Amino acid sequence: MREAPGTPLTYGGAGVPRGLVAESLRELLAEIRYRAPPKSGRPLPLRGHYAGLLRIGAVTLAVTTDTVGTKTILAEQLGRWEEVGEDLVAINVNDLASVGARPAGLVDTISVAHPDPAVFRALGRGINRGLARARCSLLGGETAVVPELLRSTDLGATAIGFFPPGRRPVTGARIRPGDLLLGIPASGLHANGFTLARRIVAKSGAPLAEPRPGATGSLGEEMLTPTRTYVEASEVAAALPTTTGLAHISGGGVRNLIRLNARVRFTLDAWPEPSGIFRWLAEAGGIGSEEMFQTFNMGIGFVIATRASGAEELRRRWTRAGLRDAQVVGRVERGSGVHLPHLGLSYDRYA
Amino acid sequence: MREAPGTPLTYGGAGVPRGLVAESLRELLAEIRYRAPPKSGRPLPLRGHYAGLLRIGAVTLAVTTDTVGTKTILAEQLGRWEEVGEDLVAINVNDLASVGARPAGLVDTISVAHPDPAVFRALGRGINRGLARARCSLLGGETAVVPELLRSTDLGATAIGFFPPGRRPVTGARIRPGDLLLGIPASGLHANGFTLARRIVAKSGAPLAEPRPGATGSLGEEMLTPTRTYVEASEVAAALPTTTGLAHISGGGVRNLIRLNARVRFTLDAWPEPSGIFRWLAEAGGIGSEEMFQTFNMGIGFVIATRASGAEELRRRWTRAGLRDAQVVGRVERGSGVHLPHLGLSYDRYA
């Protein structure tokens, strides 16, 4: 969903001033003032969040939409499409997971300049794997063959989820000082920051077909690793009343936490040392920590805010569900924004 | 939703053999075999139709997704974006209308090479108008600034609808010989066939800024006219048990009727003379009727199948709702496919 309009470096490098993106969005949203009558369903207010909520009869739906972005350019370079197929599902269901909704259905849009059956087969395999991980049905899709519009392949999807009986949306509004922040590791870069990451690789001259220093698989494969799916982690957490917030660390990096609640401070004083690929990108590109943490997930793909009193039970339930790699990454304090004290970093705004 | 993979001329001209598109889709769908457990909601089978259906608790949802396609290239040439903004909503809610679902929510994806606040403002105005016509809420969206992926602007959306208490999906399965086919006029080309239409205009040398022979507004404006919204027409029709089918005449032209029911023949023996823009395109491009009727809506944007016994009541209700331009365009017979006897045309397959 309408995420942070990128990072200064990313857009700056592409000749797109970040302010122009924000201004464009303001202009768009200022014009969309129509309010539908109650017989058309009732949207629930949740501005700037990961998903839109819609009440129809006794059911509350969550809806989110996102594209894989320029990670498809790497897929094309490597001739591998399963990974981005899986990404397409994962990035959307992880946004549903960020409001505590259970994924139910997905529709995809595959836009290509030229159709290649082998590419579609690989995409299908990846999408299927993503659906299985999220326990989500494919409801349909659209294929657009538009060589005049596209330079490369564009992958988008919309996911629809719902709140099972007895479960309410987890919005972050109840987060308060004293809550703990637990993080679940990312599988890699996921599908964010690729415009910058590809530029760093190109500048460094590092070959995609060989491992970076300290890695085993090739750099290309390492970067292409599909986005981890956090649906199960969210399902377990959202069932506990002590869970107060859920955040997919997607475009915008740790700043995503501000989407949950702007009236508390997220102090990430136990964020683990980022894994090798992030350290390598920072070094190879000469990118500072401030830029790295607001562009990439930096090793943690999903953050859960919980009352300190509920953390033990949450970990117990995750362990029963086979999820053993969650760790404390910080805590909630009085104040606002996101703070990484050991790095001297502070972010005030999501976008 | 995954529509007819275009027309031979269109794709042939662009160097994309139509068979390759169909083969790519087959490969994709063959890989997507995952079936979610019942606790994730229950998809209802409706293969090849306008929308996917999903049952959650007591609510049945309809979901559809579509892009404006290359009509955005015309918008860019003319520097006018309100019309395609309205199209983006209309093409999606019209697909919901084709299963008798009431639109509730929409999410959009606006992908651009460079953000332009004035373009976004105009798009917002058009989207807002489309939402108002469909009585639908905007639930969110995604903005992608991806100059490396895009040559031009790509507009996609997903619409979610539902069936109010007492209403069941209108799938076309109950259509039988003897049913009447009523048609509601299109506002123009809508958002289909633009790759071909733009090629004809370019070949003819006709200036977009001047009217074609016999028209008043400029050719560009005439082509850009937004897609008519058929939500109200469908709402009225879907409430009657005598309504057996609803069809948005979108990509694939009259062949869309085959999506409703492959075991009856749709005989369009009263199809009105297509309006001026269609006649002009056929003449200027030297395009035969077979190609025209399987690419463009040919003046009728929505077709309703009804028991003959229900036609009068349907027209009465439409009139009460202010809808007065529906007309009989044909009837259902034994057989299969779509037949236009006065033109000697037959279509056996949707795609």
Interface residues (C-beta under 8 A of the other chain):
Chain A: M1 R2 E3 P5 G6 Y11 A14 G15 V16 L20 V21 E23 S24 L25 R26 E27 L28 L29 A30 E31 I32 R33 Y34 R35 A36 P37 K39 S40 G41 P43 A51 G52 L53 L54 I56 G57 A58 V59 L61 V63 T64 T65 D66 T67 G69 T70 T72 I73 R102 P103 A104 G105 V107 D108 T109 I110 S111 H114 P115 D116 P117 A118 V119 F120 R121 L123 G124 R125 I127 N128 L131 A132 R135 C136 S137 L138 L139 G140 G141 E142 T143 A144 V145 V146 P147 E148 L149 L150 R151 S152 T153 D154 G156 T158 I160 F162 P164 P165 T195
Chain B: M1 R2 E3 P5 G6 Y11 A14 G15 V16 L20 V21 E23 S24 L25 R26 E27 L28 L29 A30 E31 I32 R33 Y34 R35 A36 P37 K39 S40 G41 P43 A51 G52 L53 L54 I56 G57 A58 V59 L61 V63 T64 T65 D66 T67 G69 T70 T72 I73 R102 P103 A104 G105 V107 D108 T109 I110 S111 H114 P115 D116 P117 A118 V119 F120 R121 L123 G124 R125 I127 N128 L131 A132 R135 C136 S137 L138 L139 G140 G141 E142 T143 A144 V145 V146 P147 E148 L149 L150 R151 S152 T153 D154 G156 T158 I160 F162 P164 P165 T195
